Amino acid sequence: MTDATDPNAPGEAPGPQPASEAPPAGPGVAAEPFPPELQAAAASKDERTWGMIAHLAALAGLVFLPFGAIVGPLVVWLIKKEESRFVAFHAKQCMWLQIFALGATIVCALLFFLFVTIPLAFLAYLGGMAYAVYGAIQVSSGKDFEYYKVGPWVRKSMT
């Protein structure tokens, strides 16, 4: 026999979890829910496609020019910032992640003169590119996504 006050009784939805029992936020998982205009579930297919393009535009740095990883998402942001907050959010956070990854790459390359850090510079550069591809896949499949540490900062800057 189940108690009527049991929150896990069959047929009843579980109540809200206290913050101490909430699942931990990790890379790519928002610490707090997205506002409705930033939720992938509420975004149109076109917006999700542009969000994916914003993340994949960072790959321009691998093919075209050294600062293409920053310029690609910047161009998407400039084109779509007035049309869609969803696309603007993804383009802006990708751009900032690439700026930080480029900074880490430059620091590691400059430290090469003191130590052998070329492998670290290479890994920092490829890590930023790989994270951009992961973000593109998440957004394209309709999942809410934000970069670790960069996403919450960008979300606050958009309000």
N, CA, C and O of each residue as an XYZ file, in Angstrom:
636
protein
N       0.850     -1.176      0.000
C       0.000      0.000      0.000
C       0.893      1.236      0.000
O       1.851      1.319      0.769
N       0.575      2.194     -0.867
C       1.373      3.411     -0.938
C       0.694      4.535     -0.187
O      -0.531      4.653     -0.156
N       1.508      5.330      0.397
C       1.031      6.486      1.148
C       0.640      7.578      0.159
O       1.366      7.805     -0.809
N      -0.473      8.255      0.369
C      -0.955      9.296     -0.545
C      -0.008     10.484     -0.599
O      -0.037     11.245     -1.566
N       0.816     10.657      0.397
C       1.749     11.787      0.402
C       3.118     11.415     -0.168
O       4.010     12.260     -0.243
N       3.285     10.157     -0.567
C       4.558      9.718     -1.134
C       4.756     10.368     -2.498
O       3.945     10.145     -3.396
N       5.822     11.176     -2.685
C       6.020     11.842     -3.966
C       6.370     10.879     -5.079
O       6.253     11.245     -6.248
N       6.795      9.658     -4.768
C       7.151      8.684     -5.794
C       6.051      7.650     -6.002
O       6.301      6.587     -6.569
N       4.840      7.949     -5.551
C       3.738      7.022     -5.728
C       3.438      6.874     -7.214
O       3.558      7.837     -7.973
N       3.039      5.650     -7.641
C       2.740      5.441     -9.058
C       1.625      6.387     -9.517
O       0.673      6.667     -8.789
N       1.784      6.865    -10.749
C       0.749      7.718    -11.333
C       0.936      9.190    -11.018
O       0.206     10.021    -11.559
N       1.878      9.542    -10.169
C       2.090     10.946     -9.847
C       3.477     11.361    -10.319
O       4.443     10.608    -10.199
N       3.553     12.555    -10.849
C       4.840     13.078    -11.288
C       5.659     13.467    -10.067
O       5.116     13.997     -9.098
N       6.959     13.207    -10.104
C       7.785     13.614     -8.972
C       7.819     15.132     -8.856
O       7.766     15.846     -9.858
N       7.906     15.611     -7.631
C       7.950     17.047     -7.384
C       9.310     17.617     -7.727
O      10.214     16.867     -8.095
N       9.475     18.914     -7.617
C      10.774     19.518     -7.923
C      11.839     19.060     -6.937
O      11.577     18.885     -5.747
N      13.032     18.873     -7.456
C      14.131     18.429     -6.617
C      14.761     19.633     -5.928
O      14.873     20.702     -6.527
N      15.169     19.469     -4.685
C      15.938     20.537     -4.048
C      17.261     20.723     -4.788
O      17.744     19.798     -5.441
N      17.840     21.903     -4.686
C      19.085     22.194     -5.390
C      20.188     21.218     -5.018
O      21.048     20.919     -5.847
N      20.183     20.717     -3.790
C      21.231     19.795     -3.374
C      21.112     18.442     -4.061
O      22.096     17.706     -4.140
N      19.910     18.092     -4.568
C      19.709     16.807     -5.231
C      19.647     16.938     -6.743
O      19.523     15.929     -7.438
N      19.731     18.146     -7.270
C      19.662     18.334     -8.714
C      20.918     17.739     -9.350
O      21.986     17.746     -8.738
N      20.795     17.221    -10.583
C      21.973     16.656    -11.227
C      23.006     17.749    -11.464
O      22.648     18.891    -11.751
N      24.280     17.408    -11.345
C      25.312     18.425    -11.508
C      25.403     18.892    -12.956
O      25.187     18.121    -13.891
N      25.725     20.162    -13.118
C      25.930     20.708    -14.454
C      27.345     20.348    -14.893
O      28.278     20.386    -14.091
N      27.498     20.009    -16.128
C      28.808     19.670    -16.667
C      29.007     20.371    -17.990
O      28.195     21.219    -18.361
N      30.067     20.043    -18.715
C      30.305     20.681    -19.997
C      29.127     20.478    -20.948
O      28.688     19.349    -21.164
N      28.630     21.542    -21.499
C      27.534     21.470    -22.444
C      26.160     21.420    -21.806
O      25.154     21.440    -22.515
N      26.092     21.353    -20.474
C      24.822     21.299    -19.775
C      24.648     22.600    -19.008
O      25.505     22.980    -18.209
N      23.543     23.273    -19.254
C      23.313     24.564    -18.612
C      23.121     24.384    -17.108
O      22.463     23.441    -16.671
N      23.692     25.285    -16.326
C      23.550     25.241    -14.877
C      22.127     25.598    -14.460
O      21.634     25.110    -13.443
N      21.480     26.436    -15.233
C      20.098     26.812    -14.981
C      19.356     26.747    -16.309
O      19.993     26.832    -17.359
N      18.050     26.601    -16.302
C      17.318     26.450    -17.560
C      17.479     27.673    -18.459
O      17.604     28.807    -17.995
N      17.471     27.402    -19.741
C      17.535     28.487    -20.712
C      16.232     29.268    -20.723
O      15.170     28.690    -20.491
N      16.286     30.575    -20.989
C      15.038     31.300    -21.207
C      14.375     30.767    -22.481
O      15.064     30.199    -23.328
N      13.062     30.934    -22.639
C      12.359     30.338    -23.784
C      12.949     30.681    -25.150
O      12.971     29.829    -26.038
N      13.428     31.912    -25.332
C      13.943     32.286    -26.655
C      15.298     31.652    -26.968
O      15.761     31.728    -28.106
N      15.937     31.031    -25.985
C      17.219     30.362    -26.211
C      17.101     28.844    -26.204
O      18.101     28.153    -26.400
N      15.908     28.313    -25.984
C      15.726     26.868    -25.923
C      15.687     26.277    -27.329
O      15.002     26.785    -28.217
N      16.429     25.204    -27.508
C      16.486     24.545    -28.810
C      15.131     23.963    -29.194
O      14.784     23.931    -30.375
N      14.361     23.503    -28.208
C      13.056     22.912    -28.501
C      12.090     23.954    -29.078
O      11.201     23.612    -29.858
N      12.265     25.213    -28.696
C      11.391     26.277    -29.187
C      11.902     26.895    -30.482
O      11.184     27.662    -31.124
N      13.137     26.572    -30.877
C      13.738     27.149    -32.080
C      13.218     26.437    -33.323
O      12.951     25.235    -33.308
N      13.083     27.202    -34.389
C      12.663     26.607    -35.657
C      13.823     25.811    -36.257
O      14.965     25.934    -35.814
N      13.522     25.010    -37.250
C      14.556     24.216    -37.926
C      15.598     25.158    -38.539
O      16.793     24.864    -38.505
N      15.154     26.279    -39.094
C      16.062     27.256    -39.690
C      16.993     27.846    -38.628
O      18.188     28.010    -38.873
N      16.452     28.162    -37.458
C      17.281     28.708    -36.375
C      18.294     27.677    -35.895
O      19.449     28.018    -35.637
N      17.877     26.423    -35.772
C      18.821     25.381    -35.354
C      19.909     25.185    -36.402
O      21.066     24.941    -36.060
N      19.543     25.292    -37.675
C      20.536     25.178    -38.744
C      21.548     26.315    -38.661
O      22.752     26.089    -38.786
N      21.059     27.542    -38.450
C      21.975     28.680    -38.318
C      22.814     28.569    -37.048
O      23.971     28.988    -37.037
N      22.250     28.014    -35.986
C      23.026     27.782    -34.776
C      24.155     26.799    -35.036
O      25.274     26.983    -34.556
N      23.852     25.749    -35.803
C      24.872     24.773    -36.180
C      25.940     25.439    -37.049
O      27.133     25.201    -36.860
N      25.512     26.272    -37.998
C      26.461     26.976    -38.864
C      27.366     27.888    -38.036
O      28.557     28.012    -38.321
N      26.796     28.525    -37.010
C      27.599     29.400    -36.147
C      28.732     28.623    -35.495
O      29.859     29.113    -35.421
N      28.443     27.406    -35.018
C      29.485     26.588    -34.393
C      30.483     26.072    -35.435
O      31.691     26.085    -35.199
N      29.979     25.621    -36.579
C      30.868     25.076    -37.610
C      31.674     26.161    -38.307
O      32.708     25.870    -38.907
N      31.218     27.407    -38.239
C      31.972     28.510    -38.845
C      33.337     28.660    -38.200
O      34.252     29.218    -38.806
N      33.485     28.171    -36.986
C      34.792     28.218    -36.322
C      35.810     27.351    -37.050
O      37.013     27.575    -36.918
N      35.352     26.368    -37.813
C      36.271     25.512    -38.551
C      36.943     26.254    -39.696
O      37.891     25.738    -40.287
N      36.472     27.457    -40.023
C      37.125     28.265    -41.051
C      38.573     28.543    -40.662
O      39.415     28.769    -41.532
N      38.866     28.528    -39.386
C      40.233     28.731    -38.916
C      41.163     27.604    -39.327
O      42.367     27.817    -39.470
N      40.625     26.416    -39.518
C      41.451     25.296    -39.951
C      41.769     25.371    -41.437
O      42.823     24.909    -41.875
N      40.858     25.953    -42.212
C      40.971     25.884    -43.654
C      41.447     27.192    -44.280
O      42.346     27.184    -45.121
N      40.855     28.309    -43.879
C      41.060     29.531    -44.637
C      42.106     30.482    -44.066
O      43.103     30.769    -44.730
N      41.900     30.963    -42.875
C      42.806     31.958    -42.331
C      42.949     31.780    -40.832
O      42.072     31.198    -40.195
N      44.040     32.272    -40.255
C      44.288     32.037    -38.839
C      43.188     32.550    -37.914
O      42.871     31.901    -36.918
N      42.617     33.677    -38.222
C      41.582     34.227    -37.351
C      40.179     33.857    -37.843
O      39.190     34.424    -37.377
N      40.090     32.921    -38.769
C      38.804     32.479    -39.298
C      37.923     31.844    -38.247
O      36.697     31.891    -38.351
N      38.535     31.248    -37.230
C      37.767     30.632    -36.145
C      36.975     31.680    -35.379
O      35.938     31.370    -34.793
N      37.454     32.912    -35.381
C      36.748     34.007    -34.714
C      35.846     34.730    -35.708
O      34.716     35.092    -35.381
N      36.348     34.938    -36.919
C      35.612     35.696    -37.930
C      34.351     34.961    -38.371
O      33.320     35.595    -38.597
N      34.413     33.632    -38.499
C      33.244     32.864    -38.944
C      32.035     33.059    -38.039
O      30.983     33.476    -38.522
N      32.146     32.771    -36.730
C      31.006     33.002    -35.840
C      30.616     34.484    -35.747
O      29.442     34.809    -35.569
N      31.603     35.378    -35.866
C      31.309     36.814    -35.833
C      30.423     37.215    -37.002
O      29.491     38.001    -36.831
N      30.702     36.687    -38.180
C      29.885     36.992    -39.363
C      28.460     36.483    -39.169
O      27.500     37.191    -39.475
N      28.317     35.245    -38.657
C      26.972     34.708    -38.409
C      26.240     35.585    -37.394
O      25.053     35.868    -37.562
N      26.935     36.014    -36.349
C      26.315     36.867    -35.332
C      25.868     38.189    -35.946
O      24.757     38.647    -35.680
N      26.717     38.808    -36.763
C      26.366     40.089    -37.382
C      25.170     39.960    -38.321
O      24.347     40.871    -38.406
N      25.071     38.838    -39.022
C      23.970     38.636    -39.970
C      22.652     38.351    -39.250
O      21.608     38.864    -39.652
N      22.688     37.542    -38.192
C      21.464     37.022    -37.588
C      21.098     37.606    -36.226
O      20.074     37.220    -35.662
N      21.895     38.521    -35.677
C      21.638     38.983    -34.305
C      20.301     39.687    -34.144
O      19.712     39.632    -33.064
N      19.810     40.339    -35.169
C      18.520     41.028    -35.080
C      17.345     40.081    -35.331
O      16.231     40.341    -34.877
N      17.586     38.998    -36.043
C      16.516     38.073    -36.407
C      16.211     37.034    -35.336
O      15.054     36.673    -35.123
N      17.265     36.552    -34.659
C      17.068     35.427    -33.742
C      18.028     35.506    -32.568
O      19.246     35.507    -32.748
N      17.468     35.574    -31.358
C      18.307     35.556    -30.159
C      18.969     34.186    -29.990
O      20.073     34.097    -29.452
N      18.313     33.134    -30.440
C      18.860     31.782    -30.366
C      20.161     31.695    -31.166
O      21.180     31.234    -30.652
N      20.123     32.136    -32.418
C      21.309     32.103    -33.278
C      22.374     33.051    -32.742
O      23.558     32.715    -32.730
N      21.957     34.234    -32.298
C      22.912     35.210    -31.765
C      23.650     34.636    -30.558
O      24.859     34.822    -30.424
N      22.932     33.945    -29.683
C      23.549     33.336    -28.497
C      24.608     32.315    -28.896
O      25.720     32.340    -28.369
N      24.276     31.423    -29.817
C      25.219     30.376    -30.208
C      26.418     30.942    -30.967
O      27.544     30.485    -30.773
N      26.188     31.926    -31.823
C      27.300     32.532    -32.555
C      28.226     33.291    -31.603
O      29.448     33.210    -31.719
N      27.634     34.025    -30.664
C      28.434     34.827    -29.740
C      29.254     33.948    -28.796
O      30.426     34.234    -28.552
N      28.656     32.888    -28.266
C      29.427     32.046    -27.355
C      30.506     31.276    -28.104
O      31.580     31.044    -27.550
N      30.254     30.876    -29.342
C      31.290     30.194    -30.125
C      32.440     31.153    -30.415
O      33.608     30.773    -30.324
N      32.114     32.385    -30.763
C      33.150     33.379    -31.040
C      34.039     33.590    -29.808
O      35.264     33.614    -29.924
N      33.430     33.740    -28.646
C      34.219     33.965    -27.426
C      35.050     32.747    -27.048
O      36.181     32.895    -26.586
N      34.509     31.545    -27.235
C      35.305     30.360    -26.954
C      36.529     30.325    -27.862
O      37.624     29.989    -27.411
N      36.355     30.667    -29.133
C      37.482     30.653    -30.064
C      38.509     31.734    -29.723
O      39.707     31.534    -29.926
N      38.051     32.871    -29.210
C      38.984     33.915    -28.763
C      39.833     33.389    -27.607
O      41.049     33.577    -27.585
N      39.182     32.727    -26.646
C      39.924     32.171    -25.514
C      40.865     31.050    -25.959
O      41.988     30.955    -25.463
N      40.421     30.205    -26.884
C      41.275     29.120    -27.388
C      42.470     29.693    -28.149
O      43.580     29.174    -28.033
N      42.257     30.758    -28.926
C      43.360     31.390    -29.638
C      44.350     32.007    -28.647
O      45.563     31.930    -28.839
N      43.820     32.618    -27.592
C      44.689     33.181    -26.559
C      45.543     32.108    -25.903
O      46.738     32.309    -25.687
N      44.936     30.968    -25.585
C      45.684     29.860    -24.978
C      46.738     29.339    -25.948
O      47.848     28.997    -25.541
N      46.391     29.278    -27.226
C      47.345     28.826    -28.245
C      48.527     29.782    -28.332
O      49.675     29.341    -28.392
N      48.259     31.083    -28.339
C      49.328     32.080    -28.424
C      50.226     32.020    -27.190
O      51.450     32.077    -27.306
N      49.618     31.906    -26.010
C      50.415     31.814    -24.784
C      51.321     30.583    -24.827
O      52.503     30.665    -24.492
N      50.767     29.449    -25.236
C      51.585     28.235    -25.314
C      52.697     28.383    -26.355
O      53.818     27.924    -26.137
N      52.390     29.017    -27.475
C      53.408     29.210    -28.509
C      54.501     30.159    -28.020
O      55.677     29.935    -28.304
N      54.137     31.206    -27.295
C      55.139     32.133    -26.760
C      56.001     31.460    -25.694
O      57.196     31.737    -25.587
N      55.395     30.581    -24.914
C      56.152     29.852    -23.894
C      57.110     28.829    -24.506
O      57.967     28.276    -23.817
N      56.955     28.587    -25.806
C      57.842     27.641    -26.489
C      59.300     28.055    -26.334
O      60.196     27.214    -26.268
N      59.521     29.364    -26.276
C      60.895     29.839    -26.154
C      61.489     29.493    -24.789
O      62.710     29.425    -24.647
N      60.651     29.278    -23.801
C      61.128     28.879    -22.482
C      61.071     27.367    -22.293
O      61.971     26.772    -21.700
N      60.028     26.766    -22.792
C      59.817     25.327    -22.639
C      59.346     24.773    -23.981
O      59.074     25.534    -24.910
N      59.254     23.500    -24.078
C      58.739     22.880    -25.295
C      57.229     22.717    -25.127
O      56.767     21.728    -24.559
N      56.463     23.688    -25.622
C      55.008     23.671    -25.430
C      54.237     23.627    -26.743
O      53.025     23.841    -26.743
N      54.894     23.362    -27.840
C      54.183     23.300    -29.120
C      53.059     22.262    -29.074
O      51.974     22.539    -29.584
N      53.267     21.079    -28.486
C      52.139     20.139    -28.406
C      50.950     20.703    -27.628
O      49.802     20.441    -27.989
N      51.205     21.475    -26.565
C      50.094     22.093    -25.827
C      49.373     23.126    -26.662
O      48.146     23.206    -26.611
N      50.099     23.919    -27.428
C      49.483     24.912    -28.302
C      48.606     24.217    -29.339
O      47.484     24.649    -29.607
N      49.126     23.144    -29.916
C      48.373     22.385    -30.904
C      47.103     21.795    -30.291
O      46.040     21.833    -30.909
N      47.213     21.250    -29.079
C      46.044     20.671    -28.405
C      45.014     21.737    -28.036
O      43.813     21.485    -28.134
N      45.456     22.912    -27.619
C      44.522     23.996    -27.297
C      43.746     24.411    -28.545
O      42.539     24.642    -28.485
N      44.442     24.503    -29.664
C      43.809     24.891    -30.926
C      42.802     23.827    -31.377
O      41.661     24.146    -31.711
N      43.227     22.579    -31.385
C      42.326     21.492    -31.807
C      41.178     21.288    -30.829
O      40.075     20.923    -31.235
N      41.429     21.521    -29.533
C      40.361     21.399    -28.543
C      39.233     22.386    -28.808
O      38.059     22.032    -28.702
N      39.581     23.615    -29.150
C      38.568     24.620    -29.480
C      37.764     24.220    -30.710
O      36.551     24.422    -30.755
N      38.432     23.659    -31.696
C      37.747     23.225    -32.924
C      36.824     22.026    -32.631
O      35.689     21.977    -33.106
N      37.323     21.074    -31.850
C      36.516     19.887    -31.534
C      35.278     20.262    -30.721
O      34.199     19.706    -30.927
N      35.442     21.208    -29.799
C      34.306     21.649    -28.986
C      33.268     22.349    -29.857
O      32.069     22.235    -29.603
N      33.718     23.069    -30.877
C      32.793     23.730    -31.806
C      31.978     22.696    -32.586
O      30.779     22.878    -32.793
N      32.621     21.624    -33.011
C      31.902     20.563    -33.739
C      30.880     19.901    -32.814
O      29.754     19.628    -33.230
N      31.265     19.642    -31.570
C      30.339     19.056    -30.600
C      29.132     19.974    -30.385
O      27.997     19.500    -30.332
N      29.367     21.266    -30.263
C      28.276     22.235    -30.107
C      27.357     22.234    -31.312
O      26.137     22.315    -31.165
N      27.934     22.142    -32.509
C      27.130     22.105    -33.733
C      26.224     20.882    -33.757
O      25.058     20.974    -34.142
N      26.752     19.751    -33.351
C      25.961     18.512    -33.329
C      24.820     18.634    -32.322
O      23.690     18.246    -32.621
N      25.101     19.166    -31.138
C      24.071     19.311    -30.110
C      22.960     20.246    -30.559
O      21.781     19.934    -30.395
N      23.327     21.393    -31.125
C      22.331     22.375    -31.564
C      21.526     21.837    -32.732
O      20.308     22.012    -32.780
N      22.193     21.184    -33.674
C      21.510     20.639    -34.837
C      20.481     19.582    -34.442
O      19.438     19.462    -35.085
N      20.765     18.820    -33.394
C      19.839     17.771    -32.972
C      18.752     18.296    -32.033
O      17.942     17.520    -31.527
N      18.731     19.609    -31.801
C      17.649     20.205    -31.016
C      17.871     20.179    -29.515
O      16.912     20.286    -28.751
N      19.108     20.039    -29.079
C      19.398     20.012    -27.641
C      19.923     21.376    -27.205
O      20.617     22.057    -27.960
N      19.583     21.765    -25.978
C      20.123     23.007    -25.425
C      21.610     22.790    -25.170
O      22.003     21.752    -24.639
N      22.434     23.757    -25.543
C      23.877     23.620    -25.402
C      24.495     24.965    -25.083
O      24.126     25.987    -25.662
N      25.440     24.952    -24.155
C      26.272     26.131    -23.944
C      27.662     25.656    -23.558
O      27.830     24.632    -22.895
N      28.646     26.418    -23.986
C      30.026     26.073    -23.678
C      30.279     26.230    -22.186
O      29.709     27.103    -21.531
N      31.129     25.383    -21.671
C      31.509     25.409    -20.258
C      32.168     26.754    -19.954
O      33.085     27.170    -20.662
N      31.715     27.416    -18.932
C      32.194     28.713    -18.442
C      31.868     29.876    -19.385
O      31.555     30.965    -18.903
N      31.928     29.694    -20.688
C      31.674     30.783    -21.638
C      30.181     31.013    -21.812
O      29.736     32.160    -21.861
N      29.402     29.942    -21.907
C      27.963     30.053    -22.144
C      27.215     30.881    -21.135
O      26.474     31.781    -21.529
N      27.374     30.617    -19.822
C      26.655     31.430    -18.841
C      27.055     32.908    -18.901
O      26.214     33.784    -18.702
N      28.316     33.184    -19.170
C      28.787     34.551    -19.275
C      28.139     35.257    -20.470
O      27.718     36.409    -20.363
N      28.063     34.561    -21.604
C      27.435     35.136    -22.797
C      25.940     35.326    -22.564
O      25.372     36.333    -22.988
N      25.296     34.370    -21.894
C      23.862     34.487    -21.627
C      23.575     35.736    -20.788
O      22.609     36.451    -21.056
N      24.399     36.001    -19.785
C      24.206     37.197    -18.960
C      24.437     38.466    -19.766
O      23.771     39.473    -19.525
N      25.363     38.442    -20.713
C      25.645     39.634    -21.514
C      24.520     39.946    -22.494
O      24.427     41.067    -22.993
N      23.668     38.965    -22.770
C      22.574     39.171    -23.725
C      21.312     39.710    -23.074
O      20.385     40.103    -23.783
N      21.245     39.742    -21.753
C      20.025     40.220    -21.103
C      20.076     41.701    -20.834
O      19.125     42.263    -20.290
